[in-house]
Every structure is written in C-alpha cells, then in structure tokens.
Amino acid sequence: MRLVASVDGDRVHVTVSDDGCGMVPRLDSPGLGVGLPFIAHSTDTLDIAHNDAGGTELRMSFRIPVQGEG
C-alpha cells in the first residue's frame, strides 16, 4: 500500500494505492460496506481507478477550512 499526500493552496490531496486484485464485490464480506460511502461523504472530490499494477487507486481532496469558518 502507498499513501501520498500534498498541499496545494487551500486543498489537501491524498492518494492511496495498492497492487492487489482490485475492488471486487463480495457477498461474504466481513465489513459493514460503509467504507467507500463514508470516504465519499467526507471528501470534496473522490476518484477511484485501477492502477497500472492491477490494484486500486483512490484519489481524494479535502478543502482546508479558513480560520474563523464554521
């Protein structure tokens, strides 16, 4: 797994990637199935793609709040 983060102006960009088999739905998944919906709700942008190694890459951005904003 790789994690890369950078700041560009008023945004934080985060990329998480792996070389696994990609995202495949599983009926026997032990999880609750709320991970990606939670990420999508928490980010300003979210892109999910297959990477060159066959794994998955999530690219997210978050706006940095200006001091004094609610």
Secondary structure, DSSP 8 states (H G I E B T S, - for coil): -EEEEEEETTEEEEEEE--SS-----TT-SS-S-HHHHHHHH-SEEEEEE-TTSSEEEEEEEE---TT--
